[in-house]
Amino acid sequence: MNHPDDGPFDRRASGAFEARVSSDGEVHAAPQSTTASAALPAELVDLALGFLAEGLTRVEFLWAGDGTSRLLGVTIQKSTRGDDEAAHVSAHRVDVLPLGLTRRELDIATLLVGGLSNADIAEALGVSGRTVTTHVDHIMRKFAVSSRSAVATAALDMGLTVLPFLSPASDFERLRVGRMVRSAGQRAPRRPHGVRISLTAPPLRIGALIPLQGRAHHDAVEMLNGATLALEEINRRGGVQGRELRMDVAEVDADDSHSIRQAVERLLRQAPAAITSGYLADQPTALEAASSEGMPFLHASASVRLARLVAGDENRFRGAFQFSPNDSDYAPSYISFLTELRDSGQWVPSSSRIAIVHQSRWEIVDLGIRAAQQAAVAAGWELETIPVRDRLDPDDSWAEAAHTAQRSHLAAVMIGSYFPSDNAQFIRAFQTAPGEALIYSSYAPSVPIFHAMLRDAAEGVLWATTTGTYSDSVGIAFARRYEQRFSRAPGRSHAGIAYDRIHILAQAWGQVENPHDCDDVSARLLETRYRGVNGAYTFDTSGHSTRSLGQTSADPSLAQAHATFQIQGGRDILISPQPYASGRFRPPPWTSAGRPRA
């Protein structure tokens, strides 16, 4: 993970650095410099050696190769002491680009310096030709020139060429900075672990919208850790096409549209090769912004409404992929699970009355209640829906809904909220007089904080998720690696989603010539057949969401199981469906069938 303040230059408040690199590669602190010479990154040492090999006297450029989102303004100039020639390297942090340029405009100006056409630039960045044309127009206005060649000349004069290059265009080699890069690549020594640093193959950057702020914070940690583990595993194996994968994290509040808009705009300025996202209330804003830039957008909002949006314009949203089945499976799966439990004789319901308690201020959420009502009638259930009133304090509103459910003398009640705090409030209130009712939650217990909130009160609770980490050898091995890395066990859903998503993206990048070619990457994702820790991923559906086993596919090699768990002995035990189940249903301890017998 790369936060904005990471990097080798943080030890100086000014962000400045000076060093002297001799022709044998020795690095010395420049005269009157107090910065330790060891802080000079290896890539800049290689560039200094390339500078000397080409016999250059001075070059200026912007460097983006320190593994963060920041830029450094670098000057390398010839330094002579008697017969000893060396390269004097100085760098300073660049927080604001000249002329009001954005980072994306800087990348395009650099490619104009290299002589690339708009079509070539579009291919290099994985955006549409129309997007490039718009950017070039903006760049010319900011440089106050009327031609592309004038932009190139001015960018060179001002040192506005960013390295590493985003394209290996041969026209760069006619420039001093291009010749320096070529010689640096030829002379660069072997790095530790046998990894050769290539200045013409920069890291593949993944922008990540992660809701570390607000009520989704605890689940966001799962997302961050799962992705981090996958990145580390891939990079240990040499990355993708010899390129390291790096993640730029933009922290958001899942409920705050303004936070989401700002974060996605910030990520787009950093020109990643793809953007990933957890679940967000205003996911359409992030999806629209990424799609307008031709950027692959890989999200995990289990939303049938988002899937319909993508299906309505598959060309525009060709890079959008949903890494879970739709939320509209939740309520119908609740009905089918209760019916199977009843009909198999594992449970004798106290009545035919069941309920779904639901509330969401998120327009993208659709639990499939209408379909559940039809399924309930067909299976002999009387389904009641209990809305949670927005006018109350969240704690009071869920408690009020629990008391309403108590008065209905239910056989089972489903909690329609993804957040552990909502579920905990309802369960505490409902368990003051639960009767014989089963408590069935949607998704929230997958977040480890749920267990900490309820402790013993969580025992016997049933819960389901449209995508959960299996209890097979693949899932168990993942959980073991996760715990070794983070000293805590993973939750049963989003850690696995984030882990699988990075591996699937890396697989697609490894199959294309240019990972910045959105169309090619999207085509490979559409062909995906991947067995991850959360089951099988395929995206060749009308809305680019994964398939649900038993709902949209009967083939377990192509679909993810709608996994149902029960908390038994403080652990989440997968009890449905077969063959993934690792345990069986037990009557909850508050029911007559589940109470210990004297």
C-alpha positions in Angstrom: 0.0 0.0 0.0 1.3 3.5 -0.9 0.1 6.3 1.2 0.7 9.9 0.0 3.5 10.5 2.5 5.5 7.3 1.9 8.8 7.4 0.0 12.5 7.7 0.4 12.6 11.5 0.6 10.4 11.9 3.7 13.4 12.3 6.0 13.8 15.9 4.9 11.0 18.3 5.5 11.8 20.1 2.2 11.6 16.9 0.2 15.0 17.9 -1.4 18.0 15.7 -2.1 21.5 16.1 -3.6 24.1 13.4 -4.3 27.1 12.8 -6.5 27.3 9.6 -8.6 30.7 8.6 -9.9 31.2 6.6 -13.1 31.7 3.4 -11.1 28.3 3.7 -9.5 29.5 5.0 -6.1 27.1 7.5 -4.5 28.4 10.3 -2.2 26.6 13.1 -0.5 27.0 16.3 -2.5 29.1 19.0 -0.9 27.2 20.8 1.8 24.4 18.3 1.7 23.2 16.8 5.0 21.2 14.1 3.4 22.5 10.5 3.7 23.6 9.3 0.2 22.1 5.9 0.9 18.7 7.5 0.4 19.3 7.9 -3.4 17.0 5.4 -5.0 18.6 2.8 -7.2 16.7 3.9 -10.3 18.1 7.4 -10.0 21.6 6.0 -9.7 21.0 4.0 -12.9 19.8 7.2 -14.6 22.9 9.0 -13.5 25.1 6.3 -15.0 23.1 6.4 -18.2 23.7 10.2 -18.2 27.4 9.7 -17.9 27.5 7.0 -20.6 25.8 9.3 -23.1 28.2 12.2 -22.3 25.5 14.6 -21.4 25.9 17.9 -19.6 22.5 18.5 -18.1 19.0 17.1 -18.2 15.8 18.0 -16.3 12.7 15.8 -15.8 10.0 14.8 -13.4 10.3 11.4 -11.8 7.4 9.2 -10.7 9.3 6.1 -9.9 9.6 6.2 -6.1 6.5 4.0 -5.7 4.2 6.8 -4.5 1.8 9.2 -6.2 4.1 12.2 -5.8 6.5 13.6 -8.4 10.1 14.7 -7.9 11.7 17.4 -10.0 15.1 16.0 -10.9 18.2 17.7 -12.4 21.3 15.8 -13.4 24.3 17.7 -14.5 27.9 17.0 -15.2 30.4 17.5 -12.3 34.1 17.4 -12.9 36.9 17.1 -10.4 40.2 16.9 -12.2 40.0 13.8 -14.4 37.1 12.4 -12.4 33.7 13.0 -14.1 30.5 12.4 -12.0 26.8 13.2 -12.2 25.4 15.7 -9.7 21.8 14.6 -8.9 19.4 17.0 -7.2 15.8 16.4 -6.6 12.9 18.3 -5.0 9.3 17.4 -4.3 6.7 18.8 -6.8 3.4 19.4 -5.1 1.8 21.6 -7.8 2.5 21.2 -11.5 3.2 24.4 -13.6 0.5 25.9 -15.7 -2.3 24.2 -13.8 -1.5 20.9 -15.5 -3.1 17.7 -14.1 -1.1 14.5 -13.7 -3.0 12.9 -16.7 -2.2 16.0 -18.8 1.5 15.7 -17.8 1.6 12.1 -19.0 0.0 13.1 -22.3 2.4 16.0 -22.7 5.3 13.6 -22.2 3.9 11.3 -24.9 3.6 14.2 -27.2 7.3 14.9 -26.6 7.9 11.3 -27.7 6.0 12.0 -31.0 3.0 9.7 -30.3 -0.2 10.3 -32.2 -3.5 10.6 -30.4 -4.3 7.0 -31.3 -0.9 5.9 -29.9 -1.5 7.9 -26.7 -5.0 6.4 -26.3 -3.5 2.9 -26.6 -0.7 3.6 -24.2 -3.1 5.0 -21.5 -6.0 2.7 -22.2 -8.5 5.5 -22.9 -10.6 6.5 -25.8 -9.2 8.7 -28.7 -11.9 11.3 -27.9 -10.6 11.5 -24.4 -7.1 12.1 -25.6 -8.3 14.8 -28.1 -10.0 16.6 -25.3 -6.9 16.5 -23.1 -4.6 17.7 -25.9 -6.9 20.7 -26.5 -6.7 21.5 -22.8 -2.9 21.2 -22.7 -2.4 23.5 -25.7 -4.6 26.1 -24.0 -2.6 25.8 -20.8 0.7 26.1 -22.7 -0.8 29.0 -24.8 0.3 27.3 -28.0 -1.5 26.2 -31.1 0.2 23.0 -32.1 1.2 19.6 -30.7 4.9 20.2 -31.6 4.9 23.5 -29.7 3.6 21.6 -26.6 6.5 19.2 -27.0 9.1 21.9 -27.3 7.8 23.8 -24.3 7.5 20.7 -22.2 11.1 19.9 -22.9 12.3 23.4 -22.2 10.4 23.4 -18.8 11.6 19.9 -17.8 8.0 18.6 -18.0 8.9 15.1 -19.2 7.9 12.5 -16.7 9.8 9.3 -16.2 9.4 6.3 -16.3 8.0 6.6 -19.8 4.5 5.2 -20.3 5.4 4.0 -23.8 8.6 2.6 -25.3 8.3 4.9 -28.4 11.5 5.1 -30.3 11.2 8.8 -30.8 12.2 9.3 -27.2 15.7 8.1 -28.1 16.3 11.2 -30.1 16.0 13.3 -26.9 18.8 13.6 -24.3 16.5 12.2 -21.6 15.5 9.3 -23.8 19.1 8.4 -24.6 19.9 8.6 -20.9 17.0 6.1 -20.1 18.2 3.7 -22.9 21.7 3.6 -21.6 20.5 3.3 -18.0 18.5 0.3 -18.9 21.5 -1.3 -20.7 23.8 -0.6 -17.7 21.5 -1.2 -14.8 23.0 -3.9 -12.5 21.0 -6.9 -11.2 18.9 -6.0 -8.1 18.3 -8.1 -5.0 16.3 -11.3 -5.5 17.2 -11.3 -9.2 14.7 -8.6 -10.2 16.0 -6.3 -12.9 14.6 -2.8 -12.7 13.4 -1.6 -16.1 12.9 2.2 -16.5 10.7 1.7 -19.6 8.4 -0.6 -17.7 7.0 1.3 -14.8 4.9 -0.4 -12.1 1.3 -1.3 -12.8 -0.7 0.9 -10.5 -4.1 0.0 -9.0 -6.2 2.8 -7.6 -8.2 1.5 -4.7 -11.4 3.2 -3.2 -11.5 1.8 0.3 -14.1 3.0 2.9 -11.7 3.3 5.8 -13.7 6.3 7.1 -17.2 5.9 8.6 -19.3 2.9 9.5 -17.7 0.5 7.0 -14.2 1.0 8.5 -13.9 -2.5 9.9 -14.8 -4.1 6.7 -12.5 -1.8 4.8 -9.6 -3.2 6.8 -10.6 -6.6 5.4 -10.6 -5.2 1.9 -7.2 -3.6 2.3 -5.6 -6.6 3.9 -6.9 -9.0 1.3 -5.6 -6.9 -1.6 -2.3 -6.3 0.1 -1.7 -10.1 0.6 -2.5 -10.7 -3.1 -0.1 -8.0 -4.2 2.7 -9.3 -2.1 2.2 -12.8 -3.4 2.2 -11.7 -7.1 5.2 -9.4 -6.7 7.2 -12.1 -5.0 6.6 -14.2 -8.2 8.0 -11.4 -10.4 4.8 -9.3 -10.8 3.0 -9.1 -14.2 5.2 -9.2 -17.3 8.1 -8.3 -15.1 6.3 -5.3 -13.7 5.6 -4.7 -10.0 2.0 -4.2 -9.0 1.4 -1.2 -6.6 -1.8 0.0 -4.9 -2.7 3.7 -4.4 -5.3 3.8 -1.6 -7.9 6.6 -1.6 -9.8 6.5 1.8 -13.5 7.3 1.5 -16.6 7.3 3.6 -19.0 4.7 2.1 -22.0 7.0 2.9 -20.5 10.3 1.7 -21.0 11.1 -2.0 -18.7 14.1 -1.8 -15.9 12.0 -0.3 -16.4 9.4 -3.1 -16.3 12.0 -5.9 -13.1 13.6 -4.5 -11.4 10.2 -4.1 -12.1 8.9 -7.6 -11.0 12.2 -9.1 -7.7 12.0 -7.1 -7.1 8.4 -8.3 -7.7 9.3 -11.9 -5.2 12.1 -11.8 -2.6 9.4 -10.8 -3.3 7.5 -14.1 -3.7 4.0 -12.7 -4.2 1.0 -15.0 -7.4 0.0 -13.1 -9.5 1.1 -10.2 -11.0 -1.2 -7.6 -13.7 -0.4 -5.1 -15.5 -1.9 -2.1 -19.1 -1.2 -1.6 -20.2 2.5 -1.7 -23.5 4.3 -1.5 -22.7 6.4 -4.5 -21.0 3.7 -6.5 -22.5 5.0 -9.8 -20.4 8.2 -9.5 -17.2 6.2 -9.3 -18.3 3.9 -12.1 -19.2 6.8 -14.3 -15.9 8.6 -13.7 -13.7 5.6 -14.3 -15.7 4.6 -17.5 -15.4 8.1 -18.9 -11.6 7.7 -18.8 -11.8 4.2 -20.3 -10.6 2.8 -17.0 -11.3 -0.8 -15.8 -13.5 -0.5 -12.7 -13.7 -3.6 -10.5 -16.1 -3.2 -7.7 -17.8 -5.3 -5.1 -21.2 -3.6 -4.5 -23.5 -6.6 -4.9 -26.1 -4.5 -6.7 -28.6 -5.7 -9.3 -29.3 -2.0 -10.0 -25.6 -1.4 -10.9 -25.7 -4.5 -13.0 -28.7 -3.2 -14.9 -26.9 0.1 -15.4 -24.0 -1.7 -17.0 -26.3 -3.9 -19.1 -28.1 -0.8 -20.4 -24.9 0.5 -22.0 -22.3 -2.3 -22.3 -20.1 -0.3 -24.6 -19.8 2.6 -22.3 -19.3 0.4 -19.2 -17.3 -2.3 -20.9 -14.6 -2.0 -18.2 -17.0 -2.3 -15.3 -17.1 -5.6 -13.4 -19.0 -6.6 -10.3 -17.1 -9.2 -8.2 -20.2 -10.7 -6.6 -23.6 -11.9 -7.5 -26.5 -9.5 -7.1 -28.1 -8.4 -3.8 -31.5 -9.3 -5.2 -30.6 -12.9 -4.2 -30.7 -12.2 -0.5 -34.4 -12.3 0.3 -35.3 -15.1 -2.1 -32.4 -17.2 -0.7 -33.7 -16.6 2.8 -37.0 -18.1 1.7 -35.4 -21.1 0.0 -33.1 -21.8 3.0 -36.0 -21.7 5.5 -38.1 -23.9 3.2 -35.3 -26.5 2.8 -34.6 -26.4 6.6 -38.3 -27.1 7.3 -38.9 -29.7 4.6 -35.8 -31.7 5.5 -37.0 -32.0 9.1 -34.0 -30.1 10.5 -36.3 -27.4 11.9 -39.9 -27.4 13.1 -41.1 -23.8 12.7 -43.3 -22.4 15.5 -45.6 -20.8 12.9 -45.8 -20.0 9.2 -45.1 -16.3 9.9 -41.7 -14.9 8.9 -40.4 -11.4 8.4 -37.8 -9.3 6.7 -36.6 -6.1 8.5 -35.2 -3.7 6.0 -33.8 -0.2 5.6 -31.4 1.4 3.2 -30.8 5.0 2.3 -28.7 3.6 -0.6 -30.5 3.7 -3.9 -28.3 0.9 -5.3 -29.6 -1.7 -2.8 -32.3 -4.1 -3.8 -32.7 -7.2 -1.6 -35.2 -8.9 -3.9 -38.1 -8.6 -1.5 -40.8 -8.7 -4.2 -39.4 -12.0 -5.6 -39.2 -13.3 -2.0 -42.9 -12.5 -1.4 -43.9 -14.6 -4.4 -41.6 -17.4 -3.3 -42.9 -17.3 0.2 -46.5 -17.7 -0.9 -45.6 -20.7 -3.1 -43.8 -22.3 -0.1 -46.6 -21.7 2.4 -45.1 -18.9 4.3 -46.7 -15.6 5.5 -44.0 -13.0 4.8 -44.2 -9.7 6.6 -41.9 -6.8 5.8 -40.9 -4.4 8.6 -39.4 -1.1 7.5 -36.9 0.6 9.8 -37.8 4.3 10.2 -35.2 6.8 9.1 -36.6 9.6 11.4 -35.1 7.9 14.5 -31.6 7.6 15.8 -30.1 4.5 14.2 -29.9 2.7 17.5 -33.5 3.5 18.4 -34.8 2.7 14.9 -33.3 -0.9 14.9 -34.5 -1.5 18.4 -38.0 -0.3 17.5 -38.0 -2.7 14.5 -37.0 -5.5 16.8 -39.9 -4.8 19.2 -42.3 -4.8 16.2 -40.9 -8.2 15.1 -41.3 -9.6 18.7 -45.0 -8.7 18.7 -45.5 -10.7 15.4 -44.6 -14.1 17.1 -42.4 -15.0 14.1 -40.8 -18.3 13.1 -37.9 -16.5 11.6 -36.7 -12.9 11.0 -34.2 -11.6 8.4 -32.2 -8.5 9.1 -31.7 -6.5 5.9 -28.6 -4.5 6.7 -25.0 -5.0 5.7 -23.6 -3.1 8.7 -22.6 -4.9 12.0 -23.8 -2.0 14.2 -27.4 -2.2 12.8 -27.5 -5.9 13.2 -26.1 -5.8 16.7 -28.7 -3.3 17.8 -31.5 -5.3 16.4 -30.3 -8.6 17.8 -29.7 -7.2 21.3 -33.2 -5.8 21.4 -34.9 -8.8 19.8 -33.2 -11.3 22.1 -35.0 -9.8 25.1 -38.0 -11.8 24.0 -37.1 -13.9 20.9 -39.6 -16.7 21.4 -38.8 -19.5 19.0 -37.8 -17.4 16.1 -34.6 -18.0 14.1 -32.5 -14.8 13.6 -31.1 -14.6 10.0 -28.7 -11.8 9.0 -27.5 -10.7 5.7 -23.7 -10.3 5.2 -22.9 -8.2 8.4 -21.5 -11.1 10.5 -18.8 -11.6 7.9 -17.1 -8.6 9.4 -15.0 -9.8 12.5 -16.2 -6.8 14.6 -19.7 -8.4 14.6 -18.5 -11.1 16.9 -16.8 -8.6 19.2 -19.9 -6.5 19.4 -22.3 -9.3 20.4 -20.0 -12.0 21.9 -22.2 -14.7 23.4 -25.3 -13.1 22.0 -24.2 -14.0 18.5 -24.3 -17.7 19.2 -26.9 -19.5 17.0 -27.4 -16.6 14.6 -27.7 -17.6 11.0 -26.3 -15.4 8.2 -25.8 -15.5 4.5 -23.7 -13.7 1.9 -23.9 -13.6 -1.9 -20.1 -14.3 -1.9 -18.2 -15.9 1.0 -14.9 -17.6 1.6 -15.4 -21.3 1.3 -14.4 -23.8 4.0 -12.5 -26.0 1.6 -8.7 -26.5 1.2 -8.4 -23.3 -0.9 -10.3 -21.1 1.6 -8.5 -22.6 4.6 -5.0 -22.1 3.0 -5.9 -18.5 2.3 -7.1 -17.9 5.9 -3.9 -19.4 7.2 -1.7 -17.1 5.0 -3.8 -14.1 6.0 -3.5 -14.8 9.7 0.3 -15.3 9.4 0.6 -12.0 7.6 -1.8 -9.8 9.7 -1.9 -11.7 13.0 -5.7 -12.0 12.8 -8.1 -14.3 11.1 -9.9 -12.9 8.0 -13.6 -12.3 7.8 -15.7 -14.6 5.7 -16.4 -12.3 2.7 -14.6 -9.1 1.7 -11.0 -10.2 2.5 -11.5 -13.0 0.0 -13.2 -10.8 -2.6 -10.3 -8.3 -2.5 -7.7 -11.0 -2.6 -9.4 -12.8 -5.6 -9.9 -9.5 -7.4 -6.2 -8.6 -7.5 -5.3 -12.1 -8.7 -8.0 -11.9 -11.5 -6.9 -8.5 -12.6 -3.3 -9.7 -12.7 -4.3 -12.7 -14.7 -6.0 -10.4 -17.3 -3.0 -8.1 -17.5 -0.7 -11.1 -18.0 -2.7 -12.1 -21.1 -2.5 -8.7 -22.9 0.3 -6.9 -24.7 -0.5 -3.6 -23.1 -2.1 -3.6 -19.6 -3.3 0.0 -20.2 -5.4 -1.1 -23.2 -8.8 -1.1 -21.5 -10.6 -2.8 -24.3 -8.2 -5.7 -24.4 -8.1 -6.0 -20.6 -11.9 -5.9 -20.5 -12.1 -8.6 -23.2 -9.9 -10.9 -21.1 -11.9 -10.3 -18.0 -15.1 -11.2 -19.9 -13.4 -14.5 -20.7 -12.4 -15.1 -17.0 -12.8 -18.6 -15.6 -11.2 -18.3 -12.1 -11.5 -20.4 -9.0 -10.8 -18.2 -6.1 -11.1 -18.5 -2.3 -14.7 -17.2 -2.7 -15.6 -19.7 -5.4 -15.8 -19.5 -9.2 -15.7 -16.1 -11.0 -17.2 -15.6 -14.5 -18.4 -12.2 -15.8 -20.0 -13.0 -19.1 -23.4 -11.9 -17.9 -25.4 -8.9 -19.2 -24.3 -6.7 -16.3 -20.8 -8.1 -15.8 -21.6 -9.5 -12.4 -20.6 -12.9 -11.2 -23.1 -15.8 -11.3 -25.0 -17.1 -8.3 -25.1 -20.8 -7.8 -28.6 -22.0 -7.8 -30.0 -18.7 -8.9 -28.4 -17.9 -12.2 -26.4 -21.0 -12.8 -26.5 -24.7 -11.7 -22.8 -25.2 -12.5 -20.5 -24.7 -9.5 -17.5 -24.3 -11.8 -19.0 -21.1 -13.1 -20.9 -19.6 -10.1 -20.4 -18.6 -6.5 -22.4 -20.2 -3.8 -24.9 -18.1 -1.8 -23.2 -19.2 1.4 -25.2 -19.6 4.6 -23.4 -19.8 7.9 -24.4 -20.3 11.5 -22.4 -19.1 14.5 -21.6 -22.1 16.6 -19.1 -22.1 19.4 -18.1 -18.6 18.4 -17.1 -19.7 14.9 -18.8 -19.1 11.5 -19.7 -22.6 10.3 -20.7 -23.0 6.7 -23.9 -25.0 6.7 -25.2 -24.5 3.1 -25.0 -25.3 0.3 -23.6 -28.7 -0.4 -20.9 -29.7 -1.2 -19.2 -26.7 0.5 -20.9 -27.1 3.9 -18.6 -28.0 6.8 -21.3 -28.4 9.4 -25.0 -28.8 10.0 -27.8 -26.5 11.4 -28.2 -26.4 15.2 -31.3 -25.0 16.9 -30.3 -21.7 18.5 -29.7 -21.7 22.3 -32.7 -19.4 23.0 -35.2 -21.8 21.4 -36.7 -24.7 23.3 -35.0 -27.2 20.9 -31.7 -25.6 21.5 -31.7 -25.2 25.3 -29.5 -27.6 27.2 -31.5 -30.4 28.8 -31.3 -30.8 32.5 
